[in-house]
Amino acid sequence: MSNINEANVPEKELLDAGYRKYSGKEMDIYYNQQICEHAGNCVRGNPDVFEVGRRPWIIADNGETKSNERVLNSCPTGALKYIKKETA
């Protein structure tokens, strides 16, 4: 694990805090329903990655990493986090 938005938090801490992991090739996205205020920045920011009616509703690989980072960093509550994977 190399990067996480806002803080360098280990995956275990995110999972222990109630975040659910959505795995991708270049990044994993974590979502915590308990703190989400449904502002909609994610869905409006990239509906290919974030689609509420779909299961799973987050598919990290449906967007480019930089675009995903921009959208994830716009989450006002911190309900969305990410960890970028090391690339060789």
C-alpha positions in Angstrom: 0.0 0.0 0.0 1.3 3.4 -0.9 -1.2 6.2 -0.8 -4.4 6.9 1.0 -6.4 10.1 0.9 -6.2 12.4 3.9 -4.0 10.1 6.1 -1.7 7.2 5.8 -4.1 4.8 7.4 -3.5 1.0 7.2 -6.2 -1.1 5.5 -6.8 -2.9 8.8 -7.8 0.3 10.5 -10.2 1.2 7.7 -11.8 -2.2 7.8 -12.0 -2.1 11.6 -13.6 1.3 11.4 -16.4 -0.1 9.3 -15.2 0.7 5.8 -16.0 -1.9 3.1 -13.3 -2.6 0.5 -13.9 -2.4 -3.3 -10.8 -3.8 -5.0 -9.3 -2.6 -8.3 -6.1 -3.2 -10.2 -4.5 0.1 -9.4 -6.4 1.2 -6.3 -8.7 -0.1 -3.7 -11.7 2.1 -2.7 -13.1 2.0 0.8 -16.6 3.1 1.7 -18.2 3.7 5.2 -22.0 3.8 5.0 -22.2 4.8 8.7 -20.6 8.3 8.0 -21.9 8.9 4.5 -24.2 11.9 4.2 -25.1 11.1 0.6 -23.9 14.4 -0.8 -23.6 12.7 -4.2 -20.2 14.0 -5.1 -19.1 10.5 -6.0 -22.0 9.6 -8.2 -22.0 13.0 -10.0 -18.2 12.9 -10.2 -17.9 9.5 -12.0 -21.1 7.5 -12.5 -19.1 4.8 -14.2 -17.3 4.0 -11.0 -20.1 4.9 -8.5 -23.6 3.7 -9.5 -26.1 3.3 -6.6 -28.4 0.8 -8.2 -25.6 -1.6 -9.2 -24.0 -4.4 -7.2 -21.3 -3.8 -6.4 -22.0 -0.1 -6.5 -18.3 0.8 -6.7 -16.1 -0.5 -9.4 -12.7 1.1 -9.1 -11.5 -0.1 -12.5 -14.3 1.7 -14.4 -12.3 4.9 -14.0 -8.8 6.2 -14.3 -6.8 6.4 -11.1 -6.3 10.2 -11.2 -10.0 10.8 -11.9 -10.9 8.4 -9.1 -8.6 10.3 -6.7 -10.2 13.6 -7.6 -13.7 12.3 -7.0 -12.7 10.5 -3.8 -11.0 13.6 -2.4 -14.2 15.6 -2.9 -16.1 13.4 -0.4 -17.1 15.9 2.3 -17.5 13.3 5.1 -14.5 11.0 4.6 -16.9 8.1 3.9 -14.7 7.3 0.8 -11.0 6.5 1.1 -8.6 4.9 -1.2 -5.3 3.1 -1.2 -3.2 3.1 -4.4 -1.4 -0.1 -5.1 2.4 -0.2 -5.8 3.2 -0.4 -9.5 6.3 -2.2 -10.7 
